[in-house]
Amino acid sequence: MPNTHANDLPSLAGVLAPMVARFPRRQQRLLIAWAERQAAGRYHSWAECVSEPDRAGFLSCVAREEEIADRIEALDPDAAAIQQQLLAELPDLEAQVEAVYADRSLEEQWEIQRRAERAGKKTWETFAATENDPQARAVLLVCAGLEDENASFLRSIVEKQGVG
């Protein structure tokens, strides 16, 4: 497939936002943590498609995505059960997320993910701004920083490839 103009790319945040908005904040965070694990899987598969040093960069993104999910899930002792319940209520969520990336070149997928990382950063910052628990607020801000690191890495990769 030829490269699509960057402005024509779908938005992962646009797909996730209406589904996430259906739930209270506690559940929203856990649903997004699930999405972070999905992103880790994408980064891992992309790492297999590139050579060093890009491979190491993608694997660092995997680690950051998993760290975000771990940190968010650690805020709630019932995280796994709640995530299972949420996913049962959204049976086509995974397919909708996969559709955002389907039939896209690697470079286009990276740009889609870069934009999702920027949206993730803003989301964690917004959550932190309304969080009353100082420890949870600190976790949310760390997660925002991790999202920013991934977005910066992807920006460098996208610019190197001449997309965006």
N, C-alpha and C positions, 0 to 999 in steps of 0.2 A: 504494500500500500504506500503510495507517495505520502510524503510529510504533509500534514494538515497545518494550516496557518495556526499559530499558537492561540489566537483569539477564538478559534473554532473548537477548542478542546473542551470536553465535558468537565464538570466540577464535581469532585468527590464530596466536598463539603456540601454542595447543593443537593446531592443525593442523600447524604446522611442527616443533614439538619432537620428536615421535616419528621424523620423517624425518631430522632433523638428528642426533639421538642415535645413529643407525646408523653414523656416521662418526667417524674420529679428529678431534681438536680442529682441526688445520690445515684439514681439509676442511670442518668445521663452519663455521669462520669464512668460508670462501669461498662456501659455500651461503647463509649469511646475507647476505653481500655481494650475491649475486644477488637475494635478497629485498629488499634496500635499493633496488636499481635498479627493481624492480617497484613499490615504494612511490613512488619518484620519478615514475614514470609515472602512478600514481593521483593524486598531488598535482597534477601538471600538468593532468590532465583536470578535477580539481576547480577549479583556477584559472580554467578557461574557463567555469565555471558561476556564478561569483560576481563581484561588482563590487569596485571599489577601496574601501577599502584592503585588503580581505580577499584580493583577487587577489595583491597583492604579498606578503602573508604566505604564501600557498600556494606561490608561486614561490620564496620563501626556503626553504621546506621541501624543494622539489625540489633546490635547491642543496646543502642539508645532507645529504640522502639520497645524492646523487651523491658528495659529499665522503667520506661514510662508506665507500661502496663503493670509491672510489678508494684511500683510505688502507688499507683491509683488503687489497685486491688487491695493493697495492704491497709488502706484507709477504712476498709469495710470487712469485718470478720465473716460476713456471709457473701462475699463477692462471687464465688463460683456458683452458688445456688441462684443468686439474683441474675447473673449473666445467663445461666441456662434458661431461666424463666423469660428473660427479655428476648432471647433468641427464638424461643418457642412462640412468642407473640409476633415475631418478625421473620416468618419462615423463608421469605425470599430476600432477606437482607444480603446474604453472601452473594447471591446471584446478581443483585443490583450493583454491588460494589465491583464485582468482576466485570460487569458490562461496561463500566466506566473505562476500563483498560483494554477491553476486547478490540481486536483488529487495529491496534495502534502500534506504531513503531516503538522501539525502546526509548528513543529520544522523546517521543510524545508522552509515553508513560512516565518518564522521569519528570517532565514538565507538569503533568497532572499531579504527580506526587509532591513536587516542590510546592505547588499552590496549596495542596492539602496540608502540608507541614506548616505553612504560613497561617492557614486558617486554624490549625491545631494550636499554634502558639497563642493566637488571639483568644481562642476558646479557653485555654487554661488560665490566661491572664484575666479574662472576664470572670471565670469561676473564682479565682483568687481574690478578686476585688470585692466579692460578696460573701466570702467565707469568714465566719466568726472564729473558728478554731485556728489559732496561730500556727500550730504544727501542720494542719491540713493546708493552710494558705502557703506555707513554705514549700510543701510538696508540690503543690500546683505550680508555683513559680519555677521550681527546678524543672518540672515537666515542660513548661513553656520554653525554658532555655535549651532543653534537649531537642525540642521541635525545631528551634531556630538553628541549631547546629546541623540538623539533617537538611533543612531548607538551604542553608549556605553551601553545604556539600553538593546538593543537587544543582544549585545555581551554577557552581563551577563546572559541573559535568555538562549541563545543558549548554552553557556558553562555549565550552570546548567543542561541542558537537554542532554549534551554530543553530540551535533551536530556541525559540522564545523570543 
